[in-house]
């Protein structure tokens, strides 16, 4: 397998190979032999992966996806990190612990913020994709509904099949949850087993 994102001395090799294969399928749309139609751009997927990495606080994943996003957009890493951190911080709200009025104010602020972070980029969908991804990751009905509704509208306007794109997003969320879980503890387990 040519893509070696997952390697350590504790993780079983066959599982590392499976994770590497899943990485290729999700980010490249191929297993090395077969190719599948993708509905999200590589740039969108890398921004979402970087946001999920920061949400999960996985330093290894953050560095990997920050490097990839930087390669794709040529913006300073510090600026990229700052902007994605701002999005993730904005989306950490627990809507179960705030009033309806606060939730409405937050929604208005989020819509303005999402538009602002999209300025300079022709892609206004990515902040909402990130919001939907974080909503899926933590099973947050409010974020899934709010961001999912916007994503469906935006994708439909772009003639992109929303069901296929959201399915691709869900696959990315599942992959990132597994990757971050593995990468956050790999070093600790290596130290334990020395």
DASUL-V429069 format. One record per helix or strand of 3 or more residues. SS is the DSSP state (H for helix, E for strand). FROM is the first residue (numbers start at 1). TO is the last residue. Records with the same first field share a line. If there is no record, write none. Layout:
SS = FROM-TO, FROM-TO
This chain:
H = 13-28, 42-56, 59-73, 77-91, 95-97, 100-118, 126-137, 141-157, 162-192
